[in-house]
């Protein structure tokens, strides 16, 4: 039974929700829009996975929608990303979808003692799409209930739709280029 990764660091969860990004022209780019884009993302994050069936890409898009809706709820009272301010899955529906993916994993606790100390982890016999969906739901759950969750924010720079973890208390943007864009927009607004 393979061990499930601990998603508390947020890398996998942020990678999933990061498949919605700004397109650099004021719009939103969906990196899951085409099935081949989903395949490329899966190959990067789940190497060695058997090819997916046609309906599985749509299920991953729905899981991402649930994850982004959960992120929007988690950043409150701070503003959600502008994507979720426009359209968001209901909290109940998002919770049910993520819970179903977790339940399908049928994860079992595994306590190991070895040369690196004592570890507790979850293991599963799930494979294929069930493993992918469950692992992603677990990553979102671990992250949003873990120690980094209080530092989760949505970038409020013009055109940006990303979520990020604050490195320091005053950080408002996901990256420096977003900060530059926000400052330029404020300057332009003041001089109009």
C-alpha positions in Angstrom: 0.0 0.0 0.0 1.6 3.3 -1.1 1.9 6.1 1.5 0.0 9.3 0.8 2.0 12.5 0.7 1.5 15.1 3.5 0.1 18.2 1.8 0.6 20.6 4.6 3.3 22.5 2.7 0.7 23.5 0.2 2.7 22.8 -2.9 0.3 20.4 -4.6 -2.8 22.2 -3.5 -1.4 25.6 -4.8 -0.3 23.9 -8.0 -3.8 22.6 -8.5 -5.5 26.0 -7.9 -2.7 27.7 -9.8 -4.0 26.1 -13.0 -6.2 29.2 -13.2 -4.0 32.2 -13.7 -4.0 35.6 -15.3 -3.3 35.5 -19.0 -1.1 38.7 -19.1 -3.8 40.6 -21.0 -6.3 41.3 -18.3 -8.1 38.0 -18.6 -8.0 34.6 -17.0 -6.1 31.6 -18.4 -7.4 28.1 -17.7 -4.5 25.7 -17.9 -7.0 22.8 -17.7 -9.1 24.1 -20.6 -8.0 21.3 -23.0 -7.7 17.7 -22.1 -4.0 17.6 -23.3 -3.3 20.4 -20.7 -4.7 18.2 -17.9 -2.6 15.3 -19.2 0.5 17.5 -19.1 -0.2 18.6 -15.6 -0.9 15.1 -14.4 2.4 13.9 -16.1 4.3 16.5 -14.1 2.7 15.9 -10.8 1.8 12.2 -11.0 4.6 10.7 -13.1 4.0 7.1 -14.2 0.2 7.4 -14.0 -1.7 5.3 -16.5 -3.5 7.3 -19.2 -6.8 8.8 -18.0 -10.2 8.2 -19.5 -12.1 11.0 -21.3 -14.5 11.8 -18.4 -11.6 12.1 -15.8 -10.4 15.5 -17.1 -13.8 16.9 -16.3 -13.8 15.4 -12.9 -10.4 17.0 -12.2 -11.8 20.4 -13.4 -14.6 20.0 -10.9 -12.2 19.1 -8.1 -10.2 22.2 -8.9 -13.3 24.3 -8.8 -14.1 22.8 -5.3 -10.5 23.5 -4.2 -10.6 27.1 -5.3 -13.9 27.6 -3.6 -12.4 26.1 -0.4 -9.4 28.5 -0.8 -11.8 31.4 -1.2 -13.6 30.4 2.1 -10.2 29.9 3.9 -8.9 33.4 3.1 -11.8 35.1 4.7 -12.1 37.8 6.1 -9.5 38.8 3.4 -10.9 39.0 -0.1 -11.1 36.0 -2.4 -9.5 35.9 -5.8 -11.5 37.8 -8.4 -12.4 34.5 -10.1 -14.2 33.3 -7.0 -15.8 36.7 -6.4 -17.4 36.2 -9.8 -18.3 32.5 -9.6 -17.8 30.1 -6.8 -19.1 26.6 -5.9 -21.3 26.5 -2.8 -19.5 25.6 0.4 -21.7 22.6 0.8 -21.1 21.3 -2.7 -17.3 21.9 -2.5 -17.1 20.1 0.9 -19.1 17.2 -0.4 -16.9 16.8 -3.6 -13.7 17.0 -1.6 -15.0 14.6 1.1 -16.1 12.1 -1.6 -12.6 12.1 -3.1 -11.1 11.6 0.3 -13.5 8.8 1.2 -12.8 7.0 -2.1 -9.1 6.7 -1.1 -10.1 4.4 1.8 -6.9 5.6 3.5 -5.5 3.5 6.3 -3.2 4.8 9.1 0.4 3.5 8.9 2.7 3.8 11.8 6.3 3.2 10.9 9.4 3.0 13.0 12.8 3.2 11.3 16.2 4.8 11.2 14.6 8.2 10.6 12.4 8.0 13.7 8.8 7.4 14.2 6.3 8.5 11.6 2.5 8.4 11.1 1.2 8.5 7.6 -1.8 7.4 5.6 -1.6 4.6 3.0 -4.1 3.5 0.3 -4.6 0.7 -2.2 -6.3 3.2 -4.5 -5.0 3.5 -8.0 -5.5 5.6 -11.1 -8.0 8.5 -11.1 -9.2 7.6 -7.6 -5.7 8.0 -6.3 -5.2 11.3 -8.1 -8.5 12.8 -7.0 -8.0 11.6 -3.4 -4.4 12.8 -3.2 -5.4 16.2 -4.5 -8.3 16.4 -2.0 -6.0 15.3 0.8 -3.4 17.9 -0.3 -6.1 20.7 -0.2 -7.4 19.4 3.2 -3.9 19.1 4.8 -3.0 22.6 3.6 -6.2 24.4 4.5 -6.2 22.8 8.0 -2.5 23.0 8.5 -0.1 25.5 10.0 0.2 27.6 6.8 -3.5 28.2 6.3 -3.7 31.4 8.4 -1.2 32.9 6.0 -3.1 32.0 2.8 -4.1 35.1 0.8 -5.3 35.9 -2.7 -3.3 38.3 -4.7 -5.1 41.6 -5.1 -2.9 43.0 -7.9 -4.8 44.0 -11.1 -5.5 41.0 -13.3 -4.0 38.5 -10.9 -6.1 35.5 -9.7 -3.5 33.5 -7.7 -3.5 32.4 -4.1 -0.3 32.5 -2.1 1.2 32.0 1.3 2.4 35.2 2.9 6.1 35.2 3.7 5.7 38.2 6.0 2.7 40.0 7.5 2.6 43.0 5.1 2.9 40.9 1.9 -0.1 41.8 -0.4 1.0 40.2 -3.7 2.0 36.8 -4.9 5.2 38.0 -6.6 7.1 41.2 -7.2 5.7 41.8 -10.7 2.2 41.8 -9.2 3.4 44.4 -6.7 4.8 46.6 -9.5 1.6 46.3 -11.5 -0.5 47.3 -8.4 1.7 50.3 -7.6 1.6 51.4 -11.3 -2.2 51.1 -11.3 -2.4 53.2 -8.1 -0.1 55.8 -9.5 -2.1 56.0 -12.7 -5.4 56.3 -10.7 -4.0 59.2 -8.6 -2.9 61.1 -11.7 -6.2 60.8 -13.6 
